[in-house]
Amino acid sequence: MVRVGVLALQGDFAAHAHVLRGLGASVREVRRGADLDALGGLVLPGGESTAQLRLMAGEPWFDLLRAFHAGGASLLGTCAGAILLAREVRPLQPSLGLADLVVARNAYGRQADSFEASVPAPSLGPPLRGVFIRAPRVLDAGPSVEVLARLGDAPVLVRQGRVIAATFHPEIADETRVHRLFLETIAPGATSRGRTAPAARPSPGPASPSAAG
């Protein structure tokens, strides 16, 4: 059985856990760095990216997550999670840099501007049902990034090796194909053991009060 985690600091982590369990995965809610131990992958959920950054200040999460991925684990980021994975975020805020993406926060407007859309995803079959809630927008994707789905001219689902990022919320749309793809990136029996990050590289401090994702 694939063992995965969902970062459970803030956001809709419970919905992700429900989908993953429905696909047969063993799921752990991750609240401390030690919870990463022996997992094959981790979901970074939607919510508020700046709120998540504040909650991550208690541990060196950025170093832990980079080491977790470098050790062989897969990552899935949705909405705010995609923002955290990006190489560059606009307006500027800290990010992991594990996906070669430039992402704009709140690019489609406020909560009232949230919407649903049918998203063509040829490699995954019929169009995906995309739920966009204060969604980010991918402004640029590097050459190593595979675009799996677009809305208009904007990539909304991308993959770079063992990293998958979606600017929408598949977990609340009765849509399992994104999570299934995530599980397929995890080799059978693969785990990444949690590692203590160097003290000299702390996780980011408090972010600006604006929220995204």
matplotlib code that plots the C-alpha trace (Angstrom):
import matplotlib.pyplot as plt

x = [0.0, 1.3, 2.0, 1.4, 0.9, -1.2, 0.3, -2.3, -1.3, -4.1, -6.5, -8.6, -6.3, -9.1, -10.7, -7.4, -7.0, -10.5, -9.8, -6.5, -8.0, -10.7, -7.9, -6.4, -3.6, -2.5, -2.7, -1.1, -1.9, 1.5, 1.8, 5.4, 8.6, 8.9, 5.6, 7.3, 9.2, 8.7, 6.2, 6.4, 4.7, 3.0, 0.1, 0.4, -3.2, -5.1, -6.0, -4.1, -0.5, 0.6, -1.2, 0.5, 3.9, 3.2, 2.3, 5.4, 7.6, 7.8, 10.0, 12.5, 9.8, 11.4, 14.6, 12.6, 10.4, 13.3, 15.2, 12.0, 11.7, 15.5, 15.2, 12.8, 9.4, 6.7, 4.8, 1.3, 0.4, -3.1, -3.9, -2.0, 0.2, 1.1, 2.2, 4.5, 6.1, 6.8, 10.2, 8.9, 5.7, 4.2, 3.7, 6.9, 6.7, 8.9, 8.5, 10.2, 11.4, 10.7, 8.7, 10.1, 7.0, 6.3, 2.9, 0.7, -1.4, -5.1, -4.8, -8.5, -9.9, -11.5, -13.6, -16.7, -14.9, -14.4, -15.7, -15.9, -14.7, -14.3, -10.6, -9.2, -6.6, -5.9, -3.5, -6.0, -9.0, -12.2, -12.0, -11.4, -13.8, -11.8, -12.9, -11.0, -11.2, -9.1, -6.9, -3.3, -2.2, 0.9, 2.6, 5.6, 6.5, 10.1, 11.2, 11.3, 7.7, 5.0, 1.7, -1.1, -4.0, -4.7, -7.6, -7.4, -3.7, -2.8, -1.4, -3.5, -2.1, 1.6, 4.2, 7.9, 9.3, 7.9, 6.2, 2.6, 1.0, -2.7, -4.0, -7.5, -9.1, -9.6, -10.3, -13.7, -14.8, -15.5, -12.4, -9.8, -7.6, -5.1, -4.6, -4.3, -1.6, 0.2, 0.1, 1.4, 4.6, 5.4, 7.3, 6.0, 7.6, 9.3, 9.7, 11.7, 12.9, 12.5, 15.8, 16.6, 17.3, 20.4, 19.8, 21.5, 18.7, 15.5, 12.0, 10.6, 9.4, 6.0, 4.6, 2.5, -1.2, -2.6, -3.8, -3.9, -4.8]
y = [0.0, 3.4, 5.6, 9.3, 12.4, 15.6, 18.8, 19.5, 23.0, 24.9, 24.6, 21.7, 18.9, 16.6, 16.6, 15.4, 12.7, 11.5, 11.2, 9.4, 6.9, 6.2, 5.4, 2.8, 4.9, 4.9, 8.6, 10.5, 14.1, 15.8, 18.5, 18.2, 17.5, 14.1, 13.1, 13.0, 9.8, 6.8, 8.5, 8.2, 11.5, 14.6, 16.8, 20.5, 21.6, 24.7, 27.3, 30.6, 30.5, 33.4, 31.8, 28.5, 30.3, 31.8, 28.4, 26.9, 29.3, 27.0, 24.4, 24.6, 23.3, 24.5, 22.6, 19.5, 19.5, 20.0, 17.1, 15.0, 15.5, 15.0, 11.7, 10.3, 11.5, 12.9, 16.1, 17.4, 21.0, 22.4, 26.1, 27.5, 24.4, 25.1, 28.6, 27.1, 24.8, 27.5, 29.0, 32.5, 34.0, 37.4, 39.5, 38.3, 35.7, 32.8, 29.5, 26.1, 26.4, 22.7, 23.4, 25.7, 27.9, 31.6, 32.0, 35.0, 34.8, 35.6, 36.1, 35.5, 37.9, 37.7, 34.9, 36.2, 35.6, 31.9, 29.6, 26.1, 25.2, 22.2, 21.8, 19.9, 17.3, 15.1, 12.7, 12.1, 11.4, 13.5, 17.2, 17.6, 19.5, 22.4, 24.4, 27.7, 29.5, 32.7, 30.7, 31.5, 31.7, 30.2, 33.0, 30.9, 27.3, 26.2, 23.8, 20.8, 21.3, 19.2, 21.0, 18.5, 20.9, 24.5, 26.9, 29.2, 29.9, 29.4, 26.1, 24.8, 21.3, 20.6, 18.0, 18.2, 14.7, 13.8, 17.2, 17.9, 21.3, 22.3, 25.8, 24.4, 22.1, 18.5, 17.3, 19.1, 18.4, 14.7, 14.4, 11.6, 11.6, 14.2, 12.3, 9.0, 10.6, 11.7, 8.1, 6.7, 8.9, 7.0, 3.7, 0.7, 0.6, 3.9, 6.1, 9.1, 9.2, 12.5, 14.4, 17.2, 20.4, 22.5, 25.1, 27.8, 27.7, 28.5, 28.4, 31.7, 34.2, 35.9, 36.8, 39.7, 39.6, 39.1, 35.7, 33.5, 30.1]
z = [0.0, -0.9, 2.1, 1.6, 3.7, 3.5, 5.0, 7.7, 8.9, 7.1, 4.2, 2.8, 3.8, 5.0, 1.5, -0.1, 2.5, 1.7, -2.0, -1.4, 0.9, -1.6, -4.1, -1.6, -0.2, 3.4, 4.5, 7.3, 8.3, 8.5, 11.2, 12.1, 10.2, 11.9, 10.3, 6.9, 7.9, 5.7, 3.4, -0.4, -1.2, 0.2, -0.8, -0.2, -0.1, -1.0, 1.5, 2.1, 1.1, 3.3, 6.3, 5.6, 5.5, 9.0, 10.3, 8.8, 10.8, 13.8, 12.0, 9.0, 6.7, 3.5, 4.1, 5.3, 2.2, -0.2, 1.5, 1.5, -2.3, -2.9, -1.0, -3.6, -2.5, -4.8, -4.2, -5.3, -4.8, -5.4, -5.5, -2.6, -2.7, -6.3, -5.1, -2.5, -5.1, -7.6, -8.5, -8.3, -6.9, -7.7, -5.7, -4.1, -1.3, -0.3, -2.2, -2.4, -6.0, -6.7, -9.9, -12.6, -12.6, -12.2, -10.5, -9.8, -6.6, -6.7, -10.5, -11.2, -8.5, -5.1, -3.5, -5.3, -8.6, -8.0, -10.8, -12.2, -15.7, -17.9, -18.4, -21.4, -20.3, -23.3, -21.6, -18.8, -20.9, -20.8, -19.6, -15.9, -13.7, -12.4, -9.3, -9.2, -5.8, -5.6, -7.9, -8.9, -12.5, -14.1, -15.9, -17.1, -17.2, -17.8, -20.5, -18.1, -17.1, -18.9, -19.3, -18.8, -18.9, -19.9, -19.3, -22.3, -22.7, -19.0, -17.8, -14.9, -14.4, -14.8, -14.0, -13.5, -12.6, -9.2, -8.7, -9.8, -9.5, -10.1, -9.8, -9.2, -6.5, -7.8, -4.2, -4.0, -7.5, -7.4, -9.5, -8.7, -11.8, -10.5, -7.2, -9.2, -11.3, -8.1, -6.7, -10.0, -9.6, -6.4, -7.0, -5.2, -1.7, -2.2, 1.0, 1.8, 5.4, 7.1, 7.7, 10.1, 8.2, 8.9, 11.6, 9.5, 7.0, 8.9, 7.3, 6.1, 8.6, 8.7, 5.3, 4.2, 5.4, 1.9, 1.1, -2.0, -3.3]

ax = plt.figure().add_subplot(projection="3d")
ax.plot(x, y, z, "-o")
ax.set_aspect("equal")
plt.show()
